Amino acid sequence: MRPRKIPQRKCVACQQMMPKKELIRIVRSPEGEINIDLTGKKPGRGAYLCGKVGCFKLAKKSKAFERALKAPVGSEIYDRLEADFIQVEDEFQSNKELVNDHDDGE
């Protein structure tokens, strides 16, 4: 059997290609709401970010989310996303370490 292909995505801030599971997805839902999607399965247009606060700040400064989500993103949405991002960053990093430990054990 062929090894399974790992989906790759690019961080909208640093432009680095990484496995999809190592990135945090920001999604614009069909209703127009912009949220963090840790599952990676919510419907809507997505943009991917490294799990680093520095990348989030770079994306905010360069308006990368507006380009990737093809919608205007107001400063209040950036502020809410930044608070959510900082909150989920620790959870995301610990989940990523668990996945890496699991992959090494196989």
Backbone as a chain_set.jsonl record, in Angstrom:
{"seq": "MRPRKIPQRKCVACQQMMPKKELIRIVRSPEGEINIDLTGKKPGRGAYLCGKVGCFKLAKKSKAFERALKAPVGSEIYDRLEADFIQVEDEFQSNKELVNDHDDGE", "coords": {"N": [[0.823, -1.181, 0.0], [0.413, 2.267, -0.724], [1.959, 5.033, 0.989], [-0.025, 7.275, 2.937], [-1.058, 10.431, 1.707], [-0.201, 13.509, 3.145], [-2.142, 16.286, 3.837], [-1.181, 19.558, 2.876], [-0.873, 22.957, 3.923], [-0.632, 26.554, 3.639], [0.712, 28.998, 5.779], [-0.864, 32.08, 6.284], [0.541, 34.251, 7.12], [3.466, 33.884, 7.494], [3.974, 32.44, 5.229], [4.815, 29.788, 5.134], [4.812, 26.394, 4.214], [3.043, 23.778, 5.708], [2.039, 20.723, 7.403], [-1.496, 20.273, 7.448], [-2.69, 19.705, 9.949], [-0.99, 20.916, 11.733], [-1.516, 23.561, 11.746], [-3.556, 26.427, 12.603], [-6.905, 27.001, 11.883], [-8.683, 29.702, 10.573], [-11.941, 30.653, 10.045], [-14.393, 31.851, 7.742], [-17.691, 31.841, 8.025], [-20.605, 30.714, 6.115], [-22.558, 32.52, 6.863], [-21.126, 34.769, 7.352], [-19.699, 35.143, 9.695], [-16.629, 35.307, 11.515], [-14.38, 33.079, 12.842], [-12.285, 31.025, 15.029], [-11.353, 27.804, 14.046], [-10.765, 24.932, 15.407], [-11.2, 22.287, 14.79], [-11.051, 22.106, 12.059], [-13.025, 21.52, 10.294], [-15.325, 23.021, 10.0], [-17.907, 24.547, 8.046], [-17.228, 26.814, 5.347], [-15.091, 29.536, 4.201], [-11.625, 29.217, 4.566], [-8.622, 30.226, 6.33], [-5.238, 29.69, 7.069], [-3.032, 29.526, 9.881], [0.147, 29.594, 11.519], [0.815, 28.262, 14.786], [1.647, 30.483, 16.303], [1.886, 33.522, 18.135], [3.245, 35.649, 17.033], [2.98, 35.257, 14.266], [0.25, 35.678, 14.048], [0.08, 38.41, 14.66], [1.554, 39.475, 12.536], [-0.093, 38.727, 10.408], [-2.305, 40.278, 11.009], [-1.244, 42.866, 10.764], [-0.525, 42.913, 8.038], [-2.944, 42.552, 6.846], [-3.707, 40.014, 6.026], [-5.766, 38.203, 6.532], [-8.026, 39.414, 5.439], [-7.506, 39.22, 2.697], [-7.258, 36.417, 2.37], [-9.705, 35.416, 3.334], [-11.431, 36.728, 1.769], [-13.069, 38.907, 2.503], [-13.981, 41.884, 4.293], [-12.281, 42.55, 7.347], [-12.899, 43.733, 10.39], [-11.432, 45.89, 12.964], [-12.38, 45.254, 15.503], [-13.046, 42.588, 15.201], [-10.519, 41.501, 14.719], [-9.407, 42.015, 17.244], [-10.99, 40.365, 18.884], [-10.436, 37.871, 17.724], [-7.701, 37.765, 18.277], [-7.675, 37.58, 21.087], [-9.038, 35.133, 21.352], [-7.233, 33.532, 19.956], [-4.891, 33.618, 21.518], [-5.898, 32.36, 23.728], [-6.492, 29.751, 22.765], [-4.03, 28.955, 21.871], [-2.199, 27.64, 23.657], [-3.605, 25.265, 24.135], [-3.698, 24.263, 21.523], [-0.947, 23.912, 20.953], [-0.294, 21.925, 22.854], [-1.933, 19.834, 21.964], [-0.783, 19.401, 19.467], [1.732, 18.463, 20.211], [0.959, 16.071, 21.404], [-0.04, 14.679, 19.174], [2.303, 14.502, 17.634], [3.878, 12.927, 19.365], [2.353, 10.601, 19.315], [2.55, 9.888, 16.604], [5.28, 9.32, 16.464], [5.411, 7.039, 17.954], [4.345, 4.977, 16.446]], "CA": [[0.0, 0.0, 0.0], [1.15, 3.527, -0.757], [1.761, 5.847, 2.192], [-1.071, 8.274, 2.793], [-0.607, 11.794, 1.462], [-0.564, 14.427, 4.221], [-2.515, 17.575, 3.244], [-0.331, 20.693, 3.23], [-1.469, 24.282, 3.81], [0.343, 27.622, 3.815], [0.389, 30.03, 6.768], [-1.115, 33.332, 5.57], [1.466, 35.281, 7.597], [4.877, 33.62, 7.179], [3.998, 31.761, 3.928], [5.478, 28.496, 5.258], [3.962, 25.23, 4.004], [3.102, 22.849, 6.829], [0.887, 19.818, 7.423], [-2.733, 20.941, 7.842], [-2.958, 19.511, 11.373], [-0.086, 21.75, 12.533], [-1.937, 24.959, 11.591], [-4.852, 26.804, 13.161], [-7.763, 27.49, 10.799], [-9.619, 30.799, 10.802], [-12.979, 30.387, 9.051], [-15.522, 32.772, 7.532], [-18.844, 30.971, 7.791], [-21.504, 31.205, 5.07], [-23.313, 33.652, 7.414], [-20.223, 35.914, 7.415], [-18.993, 35.197, 10.977], [-15.231, 34.882, 11.447], [-14.036, 32.398, 14.086], [-11.218, 30.027, 14.998], [-11.882, 26.451, 13.862], [-9.727, 23.967, 15.789], [-11.475, 20.979, 14.188], [-10.704, 22.163, 10.648], [-14.123, 20.944, 9.523], [-16.489, 23.898, 9.91], [-18.124, 25.011, 6.671], [-16.88, 28.195, 5.058], [-13.778, 29.809, 3.618], [-10.63, 29.155, 5.627], [-7.253, 30.726, 6.232], [-4.452, 28.926, 8.037], [-1.999, 30.257, 10.6], [1.007, 28.858, 12.454], [0.336, 28.437, 16.154], [2.489, 31.474, 16.976], [1.279, 34.856, 18.255], [3.963, 36.521, 16.097], [2.358, 35.107, 12.948], [-1.057, 36.331, 14.097], [0.295, 39.865, 14.592], [1.978, 39.769, 11.167], [-1.292, 38.62, 9.566], [-3.143, 41.45, 11.317], [-0.574, 44.043, 10.208], [-0.531, 42.867, 6.575], [-4.336, 42.316, 6.424], [-3.704, 38.725, 5.326], [-7.07, 37.557, 6.677], [-8.957, 40.024, 4.479], [-7.229, 38.631, 1.385], [-7.512, 34.978, 2.367], [-11.127, 35.143, 3.561], [-12.162, 37.504, 0.759], [-14.086, 39.698, 3.202], [-13.361, 42.853, 5.207], [-12.177, 42.115, 8.738], [-12.793, 44.939, 11.208], [-10.476, 45.833, 14.076], [-12.991, 44.56, 16.649], [-12.948, 41.149, 14.921], [-9.123, 41.156, 14.975], [-9.193, 42.002, 18.697], [-11.643, 39.157, 19.41], [-9.653, 36.737, 17.249], [-6.426, 37.736, 18.994], [-7.961, 37.052, 22.426], [-9.338, 33.703, 21.166], [-6.009, 32.879, 19.491], [-4.017, 33.459, 22.68], [-6.548, 31.376, 24.593], [-6.396, 28.396, 22.208], [-2.653, 28.653, 21.468], [-1.632, 26.622, 24.549], [-4.327, 24.018, 23.861], [-3.271, 23.806, 20.209], [0.432, 23.424, 21.061], [-0.271, 20.652, 23.581], [-2.521, 18.832, 21.062], [0.205, 19.138, 18.432], [2.76, 17.615, 20.82], [0.372, 14.747, 21.572], [-0.088, 14.067, 17.847], [3.683, 14.166, 17.262], [4.284, 11.794, 20.201], [1.614, 9.443, 18.817], [3.127, 9.532, 15.313], [6.593, 8.741, 16.705], [5.247, 5.736, 18.573], [3.855, 3.972, 15.503]], "C": [[0.878, 1.26, 0.0], [0.937, 4.285, 0.548], [0.742, 6.944, 1.911], [-0.494, 9.673, 2.617], [-1.1, 12.705, 2.586], [-0.908, 15.777, 3.597], [-1.647, 18.717, 3.781], [-1.116, 21.993, 3.048], [-0.39, 25.315, 4.098], [-0.162, 28.62, 4.853], [0.229, 31.36, 6.023], [-0.141, 34.428, 5.989], [2.898, 35.028, 7.115], [5.069, 32.873, 5.866], [4.719, 30.412, 3.964], [4.467, 27.376, 5.061], [4.161, 24.255, 5.153], [1.95, 21.866, 6.704], [-0.334, 20.531, 8.021], [-2.991, 20.851, 9.349], [-2.073, 20.361, 12.271], [-0.448, 23.232, 12.451], [-3.299, 25.18, 12.237], [-5.661, 27.429, 12.028], [-8.661, 28.613, 11.314], [-10.652, 30.659, 9.692], [-13.988, 31.525, 8.988], [-16.695, 31.894, 7.133], [-19.704, 31.533, 6.657], [-22.354, 32.401, 5.542], [-22.447, 34.901, 7.549], [-19.486, 36.051, 8.739], [-17.572, 34.69, 10.799], [-14.832, 34.344, 12.806], [-12.828, 31.504, 13.891], [-11.866, 28.654, 14.932], [-10.773, 25.451, 14.181], [-9.953, 22.596, 15.168], [-11.042, 20.948, 12.727], [-11.821, 21.676, 9.748], [-15.353, 21.835, 9.403], [-16.659, 24.367, 8.475], [-17.726, 26.477, 6.511], [-15.481, 28.304, 4.482], [-12.751, 29.897, 4.734], [-9.317, 29.807, 5.281], [-6.473, 30.04, 7.347], [-3.319, 29.759, 8.601], [-1.157, 29.311, 11.433], [0.45, 29.094, 13.861], [1.152, 29.437, 16.941], [1.791, 32.832, 16.994], [1.948, 35.82, 17.278], [3.366, 36.454, 14.696], [0.988, 35.773, 12.929], [-0.894, 37.837, 13.95], [0.737, 40.296, 13.195], [0.784, 39.725, 10.217], [-2.205, 39.822, 9.775], [-2.558, 42.695, 10.65], [-0.677, 44.079, 8.686], [-1.924, 42.642, 5.979], [-4.464, 41.024, 5.621], [-5.058, 38.031, 5.41], [-8.069, 38.113, 5.675], [-8.76, 39.423, 3.093], [-7.635, 37.163, 1.348], [-8.996, 34.649, 2.509], [-12.033, 35.874, 2.57], [-13.338, 38.256, 1.372], [-13.373, 40.718, 4.084], [-13.383, 42.328, 6.646], [-11.92, 43.357, 9.569], [-11.84, 44.766, 12.376], [-11.068, 45.129, 15.292], [-12.952, 43.045, 16.454], [-11.509, 40.683, 15.158], [-8.858, 41.066, 16.472], [-9.789, 40.743, 19.315], [-10.863, 37.913, 18.998], [-8.331, 36.623, 18.002], [-6.61, 37.172, 20.397], [-8.23, 35.549, 22.348], [-8.068, 32.932, 20.805], [-5.073, 32.621, 20.665], [-4.58, 32.388, 23.609], [-6.361, 29.947, 24.068], [-4.967, 27.993, 21.864], [-2.05, 27.547, 22.339], [-2.27, 25.266, 24.295], [-3.856, 23.42, 22.535], [-1.87, 23.215, 20.275], [0.489, 22.08, 21.785], [-0.879, 19.537, 22.73], [-1.514, 18.433, 19.983], [1.303, 18.223, 18.974], [2.232, 16.197, 21.017], [0.341, 13.997, 20.24], [1.317, 13.644, 17.415], [4.191, 12.979, 18.071], [3.63, 10.516, 19.699], [2.208, 8.945, 17.491], [4.498, 8.863, 15.489], [6.494, 7.324, 17.237], [4.819, 4.643, 17.617], [4.96, 3.286, 14.76]], "O": [[1.932, 1.307, 0.634], [-0.133, 4.199, 1.151], [0.657, 7.469, 0.801], [0.454, 10.05, 3.306], [-2.279, 12.677, 2.939], [-0.076, 16.364, 2.904], [-1.413, 18.823, 4.985], [-1.925, 22.113, 2.128], [0.631, 25.01, 4.715], [-1.319, 29.037, 4.813], [1.088, 31.728, 5.221], [-0.008, 35.432, 5.289], [3.475, 35.857, 6.411], [6.203, 32.687, 5.425], [5.187, 29.94, 2.928], [3.392, 27.392, 5.661], [5.29, 23.941, 5.53], [0.986, 22.129, 5.985], [-0.211, 21.294, 8.98], [-3.458, 21.814, 9.956], [-2.372, 20.516, 13.455], [0.244, 24.068, 13.031], [-4.088, 24.248, 12.396], [-5.16, 28.286, 11.3], [-9.31, 28.485, 12.352], [-10.288, 30.555, 8.52], [-14.388, 32.087, 10.007], [-16.706, 31.287, 6.062], [-19.552, 32.695, 6.281], [-22.815, 33.197, 4.724], [-22.966, 35.981, 7.83], [-18.71, 36.993, 8.901], [-17.329, 33.76, 10.029], [-14.926, 35.049, 13.811], [-12.393, 31.248, 12.768], [-12.811, 28.369, 15.667], [-9.937, 25.155, 13.327], [-9.009, 21.818, 15.03], [-10.702, 19.886, 12.205], [-11.599, 21.44, 8.56], [-16.332, 21.445, 8.766], [-15.674, 24.565, 7.763], [-17.875, 27.275, 7.436], [-14.782, 27.307, 4.301], [-12.978, 30.574, 5.737], [-8.943, 29.929, 4.115], [-6.996, 29.836, 8.443], [-2.723, 30.583, 7.908], [-1.67, 28.341, 11.99], [-0.309, 30.038, 14.079], [1.337, 29.259, 18.145], [1.184, 33.244, 16.006], [1.289, 36.714, 16.748], [3.257, 37.474, 14.015], [0.597, 36.364, 11.923], [-1.638, 38.474, 13.204], [0.341, 41.361, 12.72], [0.654, 40.571, 9.332], [-2.808, 40.323, 8.826], [-3.286, 43.483, 10.046], [-0.89, 45.141, 8.102], [-2.075, 42.552, 4.76], [-5.23, 40.949, 4.66], [-5.461, 37.347, 4.469], [-8.873, 37.364, 5.121], [-9.733, 39.146, 2.391], [-8.284, 36.719, 0.401], [-9.49, 33.714, 1.878], [-13.245, 35.66, 2.542], [-14.449, 38.246, 0.841], [-12.275, 40.449, 4.572], [-14.368, 41.744, 7.097], [-10.856, 43.968, 9.472], [-11.48, 43.646, 12.739], [-10.341, 44.474, 16.039], [-12.839, 42.298, 17.426], [-11.287, 39.612, 15.723], [-8.167, 40.154, 16.928], [-9.165, 40.12, 20.174], [-10.648, 37.01, 19.807], [-7.89, 35.521, 18.327], [-5.794, 36.372, 20.853], [-7.724, 34.779, 23.164], [-7.851, 31.819, 21.285], [-4.522, 31.527, 20.793], [-3.833, 31.608, 24.201], [-6.098, 29.034, 24.85], [-4.707, 26.821, 21.594], [-1.449, 26.611, 21.811], [-1.585, 24.245, 24.244], [-3.642, 22.212, 22.437], [-1.621, 22.144, 19.723], [1.237, 21.191, 21.379], [-0.392, 18.406, 22.765], [-1.409, 17.258, 19.631], [1.754, 17.314, 18.278], [2.965, 15.228, 20.821], [0.663, 12.81, 20.189], [1.498, 12.547, 16.887], [4.867, 12.108, 17.523], [4.269, 9.464, 19.658], [2.35, 7.741, 17.279], [4.837, 7.942, 14.746], [7.38, 6.502, 17.003], [4.926, 3.466, 17.961], [4.699, 2.415, 13.93]]}, "num_chains": 1, "name": "protein.A"}
